[in-house]
Amino acid sequence: MRSRVERESDGLVRLFRPSWTKVDPDSGKRQTKTSDVWYADFQERGKRIRKNLGTPFRQDAELARARIVTRLRESAAGIEDPFAEHRSLPLARHVRAFLVALRGGRATRVHIRRHVGYLIECLQAMGAKRLADLDPSAAAAHLDSLRRANKGARTRNARVSALRSFGRWLAATRRNAFDPFATVKPLRVETDRRRERRALTSAEVGRLLHAARSRPLAEAEARAAEEAKHRETEGQPSGHVGAVVDDDERKYLAEVGRVR
């Protein structure tokens, strides 16, 4: 026998599995199908709502109904949760609103596209679907995976900046009660240098100048060799590479390299 509380819950929120009728294309007979997942039917703020609870199990549906009943009773008693509506929305809705807010600022399109791209990358790596899934530990785990992939501090800090700005925006617009990424701190770039800048040695300067001087002629000879190889594959006589890059062109390319 059902308790009084359960009967009252039935009055506030009705659980059901929708059914529909369709014609079997083979037999031509009408068949009734029933959904595998449970739905909740209730009234909230003067509107009738039918919500997909996303579970095929009755016990899980009962737990979801209990949460809805608690929310409805608190609302009737004047106990409002200002963040409940935002928590129920998919995280993608908040990201789109964040994108609109960025476009209203002074940032360039390139910066906005890169910034939001980093944010989406992090959220997908965290597996976040709702605001409740925004976990600083999951964000730190993704950043650590970038470190293991030998990504530098600047690369990781770009993701940190995207997460922190999104978290601050969520709190400032009262979509969330707090900034979920307040504890995610940027890294010190000066302690994570990939390459040390230094002056070239005299030997390195010599090799650099030699490469700059010889490059125009070397590239022309490489192109001539490629053309000769192509002619051979086509069955045409290739000739000598030096005949393709003649003496006048060689002198000109050598002068171009010297002037560079």
Helices and strands as residue ranges (DSSP letters): H 4-12, E 13-16, E 19-23, E 30-34, E 39-44, E 47-52, H 58-76, H 84-88, H 91-103, H 109-126, G 131-133, H 136-148, H 153-172, G 189-191, H 202-233, H 241-244, H 247-259
